[in-house]
Each structure stands twice: as C-alpha cells, then as structure tokens.
Amino acid sequence: MKQAEHIRIFIGYDEREPLAYHVCVQSLLETSSLPLSITPLRLNNLKKMFDRPRELNQLTDFSYTRFLVPYLCQFDGFAIFMDGDMLIREDIANLWRFKDNNLAVRVVKHPDFQGMHTFLGTTVQSFPKFNWSSVMLFNNAKCLALTPDYLKTVDYRELHQFHWLASEQELGDLPAEWNHLVQYYPPNPRAALVHWTLGGPYLGGEYETTEFAHEWFRMKAKVLKADKN
C-alpha cells in the first residue's frame, strides 16, 4: 500500500517566545489540507547531537539547528523549515508543491537589506542572503553536507549564505508571499506566510499594531481556548 502523503515541518523554537511557536503551529493546523508532522527545533532537545555554545551574535536559539533538518530526516525525502515567529494564512500544501528533485533547497530570495538587524536585544550586521534561511524547502538527499559535526564548526554566515551547496544552481526560489517580511516589505493582503522578523505581536507594546497582528491575536485566542462542552 502506498504511504499517504504528509508534510514534514520543522519549526524554530526560542525559549524567549514560546507563544509565538504555538500560534504558528495553530495557524498551520487551521489551514492545511494535508496531514502534518510538526517538530519543534528546541535546543535543549537536541543537545545530544548538537552542543555548540551560543554565540554573542546569535539572534535565535535555532540559528544553527535549522540546518539539522535534513539530518533529522535521515537525508530522505523533503521537509520544510520555518522560523517560529510566523503566521500561515494559506494552505501549506501549496508550498509543498514546489518540491523539486533537481534542487537542494528552495527559499524566498529577498533583496539584500543593508544595515543592522536587532532582535530581542541582539544586533548583527546584515549580510547577503540575510533572511533567506527563515523558510526553507529542503530536498534532504541533496543536503548531505549538513551533519552535526559540520554545524559545530562552520561559520554562521557560511551556513546562511548556502556556501555548503555544491553550486548556486542547487538553490531554487519560492514566491515572495511565502515569506512576507513585515516592516521590510509594503503591506500585502495576499501574503501566504507572515514573518515578524523584527518583532511581532507576541512581544506586546508597539508590536501589537504591526501588519497582520489582528490575525495573530485571533489565532492566539484559539490556542488559549478551552471548550467546556
């Protein structure tokens, strides 16, 4: 019997914003037309295979571990990685359809934004391909370089600029609506996946009025709801 298709999704989990992760998961459950296999990339659960000390310029707990996805899949099949500070507004099966056996990974190829990037008190200088790795559709069999041993020693920018690929031709693209960067791009009501990379409504204060924040709060209410019936 042929195995039923399901979508493997790995989501970055940062201890400083757990609610963002759970709302992201709920938005996937609400919109997907296919079964989902969802794995949080929580650093404490990965210590036995990846114990690299946190660096001063590391923006999130999953800056490195996102690249463990092909290894965790035993370099087999396809899988999606996404940051935890996201909201999915369209069926993730529509992203899954971009699987391509000839490519190693597909991403939204954002323009090179110049300047400094600050998140939760950490500031780094942006670099080429910055934010490209926040949503990745992996063809795991073509990502054999991404072993735990490699990730323990490689430079941060080398990973996020995809220098580990055999050639640039293995890096495919995705439509921009599948990684809409709030406050980087003009408002887009057709955004399929919203990314609050500069800070989102889960942080309160000024972030509560950012683009799509009202939808995030609606999804949060579903996460926190207890049906007494």
Beta strands, then each sheet from edge to edge (+ up, - down):
strand 1: 7-13
strand 2: 36-42
strand 3: 78-82
strand 4: 86-88
strand 5: 105-107
strand 6: 116-119
strand 7: 122-125
strand 8: 135-139
strand 9: 171-173
strand 10: 180-181
strand 11: 193-195
sheet 1: 2+ 1+ 3+ 8- 5+ 9+
sheet 2: 4+ 11- 10-
sheet 3: 6+ 7-
end
